[in-house]
Amino acid sequence: MPQLSAVVAPSPVVKSPAMDGRGGGGGGIFNGDRTSSLNQTLRKVTGKQEHYRLYLVVQVSVHLCRIFIRRMLGVGRMLGRKESNGEASTLDSRDGGEGCSPADSAGPSLTESKSFTSDASDSNGEPFASSPRYPFDTSCRGSGSESSRLPGGRATDAARVARFKKILAAQTVDVDALRELAWSGVPPFLRPNVWRLLLGYSSPNADRREAALARKRQEYLDCVPQYYDIPDSDRTDDEIVMLHQIGVDAPRTLPEVPFFQDPIVQATLKRILYIWAIRHPASGYVQGINDLATPFIVVFLSEYLEGDIDTWDLSKLSPGIISKVEADSFGCLSKLLDGIQDHYTFAQPGIQRLVFRFKELVRRIDEPVARHLEQEGLEFLQFSFRWLNCLLIREVTV
């Protein structure tokens, strides 16, 4: 493998447009509006203007972190523990019964943890690093969905779409084949069904799928009046504090995207986060989980709304559809977090382990890069904690 230090060595005549924070959009791992903040941090660390190499080192580190998350969290195996009947359970109660009792299981070990891949990819199967206003592509939903092509054309090639349809049309979906095919991206108009299946939220058996989804959706909706729509006098002091923190963080979630300031979206996000936290008292609500909920809300709304996210009008959707989207978002978020819950328990040991492994990975792949970061006094925890806490949702496109 070629040394990364050779890859990132800057040319004396090439200058990144993101160097001075003017951003220009494409090409870089970081979005333009975030690059300026990064450069300010790097100037403080280096104490000089010639920080191009360090900028590239951190940019490559993001790329390594993306690969690291995909491999260490078992991407391609996706979340979801199957029950004996082949269906995945979302609302597992603490005493093993039905209903909405809190469940504080810490989930499987890190080696069993799973996640999901980016849906847009280039010709090499790697996610794109373009810089749209919002990191989830919805523009292919609607007219021309099947023939639309992302910048690399990989996720929506006609042949790949046909393979997706063949797998999804089977009486019992071959989830392993679906995982393998989804590795290089999922066409936007197929993402809702594919994500539900790969996360273990939807049954692979066609005969049981709709009934199982209806049951899980109703289980979540029953939790809303039980836990959320109650007076503060019925909550503990910790629950009141947690609800207040969620109310503070919800408007901060992608504040530059008007869609997420919509009152319906805000209410949906708050309910999802609060009910998940109530059901997982071992961790409760932790900042960063709000970011993880956003792709699910967008993807499941894309089943009912066409065009770009900036043009979506939620007032056109019935309360029943909004409830389905909310329940599915909660269910899939729960499946995702089940495998990484120790990222959000006290002292966040899961993230600390990943930061350590990330540092060792960079040291093994390119020791000069690791040594350079050490000489500059830049600790991996300083720039990778948020990447791992939010699974790179704020940094790279999905």
SVG drawing of the C-alpha trace seen along z (x, -y; Angstrom):
<svg xmlns="http://www.w3.org/2000/svg" viewBox="-54 -33 61 53">
<polyline fill="none" stroke="black" stroke-width="0.4" points="0.0,0.0 1.4,-3.4 2.3,-5.7 -0.4,-8.3 2.3,-10.8 3.2,-10.6 -0.5,-11.0 -1.1,-14.0 2.1,-15.9 1.0,-19.2 2.1,-20.4 3.9,-23.8 1.6,-25.1 -1.8,-23.7 -3.9,-25.4 -7.1,-24.1 -10.0,-26.5 -11.0,-25.5 -7.7,-26.7 -8.9,-30.2 -12.5,-29.2 -14.1,-30.5 -15.2,-27.0 -16.1,-26.4 -18.0,-23.2 -16.9,-20.1 -14.0,-17.8 -13.1,-18.1 -14.2,-15.8 -15.5,-18.7 -18.4,-20.9 -17.2,-24.5 -19.0,-26.1 -17.2,-23.7 -13.8,-24.0 -13.4,-27.6 -13.9,-26.5 -11.4,-23.7 -8.8,-26.1 -9.3,-28.4 -8.6,-25.5 -5.6,-24.4 -4.1,-28.0 -4.4,-27.9 -2.7,-24.5 0.1,-25.3 0.6,-28.9 1.4,-29.7 -0.3,-30.2 1.4,-27.3 -1.0,-24.6 -1.9,-23.1 -0.2,-19.8 -1.9,-19.5 -5.2,-20.3 -4.7,-17.5 -3.6,-15.2 -6.9,-15.8 -8.8,-15.5 -7.3,-12.1 -8.0,-11.2 -11.7,-11.8 -11.4,-9.4 -9.7,-6.8 -12.3,-7.4 -15.1,-6.7 -13.5,-3.4 -12.7,-2.6 -16.3,-3.0 -17.6,-0.9 -15.2,1.9 -15.0,1.8 -18.7,1.4 -19.4,4.3 -20.9,2.3 -22.4,4.7 -23.9,6.7 -26.3,4.0 -28.2,3.8 -30.9,6.2 -31.1,9.3 -33.6,11.8 -36.1,13.6 -36.8,17.2 -39.6,16.5 -37.2,14.6 -38.6,11.1 -36.6,8.5 -38.1,7.0 -37.8,3.3 -39.6,2.7 -38.0,5.2 -39.4,4.7 -37.2,5.0 -39.1,7.9 -39.4,9.7 -43.1,8.9 -45.0,6.8 -45.5,3.1 -43.3,0.1 -41.4,0.8 -37.9,-0.7 -35.0,1.4 -31.6,0.6 -29.7,3.4 -26.3,2.2 -26.7,4.1 -24.1,6.5 -20.4,6.1 -18.5,3.7 -17.3,6.6 -21.0,7.4 -22.0,3.8 -23.3,2.9 -24.1,-0.2 -25.2,-1.2 -23.3,-2.5 -23.5,-5.7 -25.9,-5.5 -24.1,-7.7 -20.8,-6.3 -18.3,-6.8 -17.0,-4.3 -14.8,-2.7 -17.7,-2.1 -16.6,-4.9 -19.1,-7.5 -19.0,-10.9 -17.5,-14.0 -19.7,-16.6 -21.0,-19.5 -24.8,-19.9 -26.7,-22.0 -28.1,-18.9 -26.2,-15.6 -29.0,-13.3 -29.8,-13.2 -33.5,-13.3 -33.5,-14.9 -33.9,-11.6 -37.2,-10.8 -40.1,-11.1 -40.0,-11.4 -37.1,-9.6 -36.1,-7.9 -35.0,-4.7 -32.9,-6.3 -31.5,-9.1 -27.8,-9.0 -25.7,-10.3 -22.4,-12.0 -20.7,-8.5 -23.7,-6.8 -23.0,-3.7 -26.0,-3.6 -28.6,-4.0 -27.3,-2.2 -30.1,-0.4 -28.6,3.0 -28.1,2.4 -31.7,1.1 -32.9,4.3 -30.9,6.4 -32.3,4.5 -35.9,5.1 -35.3,8.8 -34.0,9.2 -36.8,7.1 -39.5,8.9 -38.6,12.3 -41.0,14.0 -38.2,14.0 -35.6,11.3 -32.0,12.6 -30.7,10.0 -27.1,11.1 -27.4,10.5 -29.1,7.2 -26.3,6.1 -23.7,6.9 -25.5,5.0 -26.2,2.0 -22.4,1.7 -22.0,-0.6 -25.1,-2.6 -28.9,-2.3 -31.0,-4.2 -32.9,-7.0 -36.4,-5.7 -35.5,-2.3 -33.8,-3.4 -36.9,-3.3 -37.5,0.4 -33.9,1.4 -33.0,-0.5 -35.9,1.1 -34.8,4.6 -31.1,4.2 -31.6,2.7 -33.7,5.7 -36.8,3.5 -38.8,5.0 -39.4,8.7 -37.7,10.3 -40.8,12.5 -43.2,10.8 -46.3,12.4 -45.5,11.1 -43.9,7.8 -46.9,5.5 -48.5,7.0 -45.2,6.9 -44.6,3.2 -48.1,2.3 -47.6,4.0 -44.3,2.2 -45.7,-1.1 -48.6,-0.7 -46.3,0.2 -44.4,-3.0 -47.5,-5.1 -48.8,-3.6 -45.6,-4.9 -46.4,-8.5 -49.3,-9.0 -47.7,-6.7 -44.4,-8.6 -44.5,-11.9 -48.0,-13.3 -48.1,-13.5 -47.8,-16.5 -44.4,-17.2 -45.9,-16.3 -45.8,-12.7 -42.1,-12.8 -39.1,-12.4 -36.7,-15.3 -34.2,-13.6 -36.9,-13.2 -37.8,-16.8 -34.2,-17.8 -33.8,-15.4 -36.9,-16.7 -35.6,-20.2 -32.3,-19.3 -34.0,-17.6 -36.1,-20.8 -32.9,-22.8 -31.0,-20.5 -33.9,-19.8 -33.8,-23.4 -30.0,-23.1 -30.2,-20.1 -29.1,-21.2 -30.3,-24.8 -29.1,-25.9 -31.8,-23.6 -35.3,-25.2 -36.9,-21.8 -35.7,-20.8 -37.2,-23.9 -40.6,-22.9 -42.9,-22.6 -44.0,-19.1 -40.4,-17.9 -39.4,-19.5 -42.2,-17.7 -41.4,-14.4 -37.7,-14.7 -38.5,-15.5 -40.8,-12.6 -38.4,-10.1 -35.5,-11.3 -37.4,-11.4 -39.1,-8.0 -35.8,-6.4 -34.1,-7.9 -36.9,-6.8 -36.6,-3.3 -32.8,-3.2 -32.1,-4.5 -28.5,-3.2 -27.6,-6.0 -30.6,-8.3 -30.4,-11.1 -26.9,-12.2 -26.2,-15.1 -25.4,-13.7 -28.2,-11.2 -30.4,-13.9 -28.1,-14.0 -28.4,-10.2 -32.2,-10.5 -32.2,-13.0 -31.4,-10.6 -34.2,-8.3 -36.8,-11.1 -35.7,-12.3 -35.5,-8.9 -38.9,-7.7 -40.6,-11.0 -39.2,-10.6 -41.7,-7.7 -44.5,-10.3 -42.8,-13.6 -41.1,-14.3 -38.4,-16.7 -35.7,-18.4 -36.0,-18.6 -36.3,-22.4 -39.6,-22.1 -41.2,-19.6 -44.5,-20.7 -45.5,-18.5 -48.9,-20.1 -49.9,-18.0 -49.3,-14.8 -52.0,-13.2 -51.4,-12.7 -51.4,-8.9 -48.5,-9.2 -46.6,-11.4 -47.1,-8.8 -45.8,-6.0 -42.7,-8.0 -42.1,-8.8 -42.6,-5.2 -40.3,-3.9 -37.7,-6.5 -37.8,-5.5 -37.6,-1.8 -34.6,-2.1 -32.8,-4.5 -33.3,-2.0 -31.9,0.8 -28.8,-1.4 -28.2,-2.4 -28.7,1.1 -25.3,2.0 -23.4,-1.1 -25.2,-2.0 -21.9,-2.1 -21.1,-5.2 -23.6,-7.0 -23.3,-5.5 -21.3,-7.2 -17.8,-8.3 -18.7,-7.0 -16.3,-4.0 -17.3,-2.8 -16.2,-6.1 -13.0,-6.1 -12.2,-2.6 -12.9,-3.6 -10.7,-6.7 -7.8,-4.6 -8.3,-2.0 -8.5,-4.8 -5.2,-6.2 -3.6,-2.8 -5.0,-2.3 -3.4,-5.6 -0.1,-4.7 -0.1,-1.3 -1.0,-2.6 1.2,-5.6 3.5,-6.2 4.8,-9.6 1.2,-11.0 0.7,-9.9 4.0,-11.3 3.3,-14.6 0.0,-14.9 1.8,-14.1 4.5,-16.7 1.8,-19.3 0.2,-18.5 -3.1,-17.4 -4.8,-14.6 -7.0,-12.3 -9.8,-12.8 -9.8,-16.5 -11.0,-16.0 -12.4,-12.5 -14.8,-12.5 -17.6,-14.2 -17.0,-12.0 -17.6,-8.9 -20.3,-10.4 -22.4,-11.4 -21.1,-8.7 -19.8,-11.4 -23.3,-12.7 -22.0,-16.3 -18.9,-15.8 -19.6,-13.7 -22.5,-13.2 -24.7,-10.2"/>
</svg>
